[in-house]
Amino acid sequence: MPGRGDFYEKYLETFEHWRRRGWRVTAADWRGQAGSGRLGSDMLTGHVPDFGHWIDDLAALWRHWAAERDGPLVLVGHSMGGHLVLRAVAEKRLAPPPAALVLVAPMIDVRPERVPLTLRRIFAWVRSSMGDPRRPAWKWSERPGEVPAFRQRLLTHDAERYADELHWRAARPELAMGTGSWGWIRAALASIARLRRPGALEGVEMPVLILSTQVDRLVGTHAIRRAATRLPHAETLWFGAEAAHEILREVDPVRDRALAQIDTFLERALS
């Protein structure tokens, strides 16, 4: 399950890696993203009034998908997708439960982490209440739809894989998404607070692998470390400056190490 503003076509290379290892791979875009329409007032701003809508969607998708599958069921989530996957499991919404989880740069929190979550939630509530909550929360670029020049540095060091994303955006313009809305921020912080509740992560019973980078500029790394200590059966793999946010779309040495760790984890967890 992909992240905010993502589309599953970005991960075809990774899906092929897993297919070659014998997995049957399914991916889906979140409602309101990529080719799944929009929940806001325009085609570029990402909006959702409540992350619970996505939890409901994932639960329904999982129920139908799992009924048609044999063998161990594994759920993988990147960034916002990692947050939603983890929350769905923590809230016992997935039946049957996955045998294992893989979370890649999960959005356990958003930056700036140094500001208390309560203050951030109040600020987001005020801002979203001051006008249309579907309006953009931050500036994307000088021209609507134009990808800002600094964006690659946040995501990956691999120029070819980044260019592949731009190719898909040009070939299928409906996939493109820019800024999140104030409503999205308000909903994200409320969902983050749910994962902080005592017992939420402690009740996750299956093995969990978390891959992250210490220099992530999009999600909160301190929250990832705290979550790993709360999950009863969590393993972590941390990268340094060699990896940006999109670990599975990074340069080969990073990506190969990440995939090898995932493969080893799944073989061990499901044996």
Secondary structure, DSSP 8 states (H G I E B T S, - for coil): ---TT--GGGGHHHHHHHHHTT--------TTSTTS--SSSSSSSB--S-THHHHHHHHHHHHHHHHT--S--EEEEETHHHHHHHHHHHTT-SSS--SEEEEES--SSBS-TTS-HHHHHHHHHHHHHSS-TTSBSS---SSTT---TTHHHHH-S-HHHHHHHHHHHHH-GGG----BBHHHHHHHHHHHHHHTSTTTTTT--S-EEEEEETT-SSB-HHHHHHHHHHSTTEEEEEE-TT--S-GGGS-HHHHHHHHHHHHHHHHHHT-
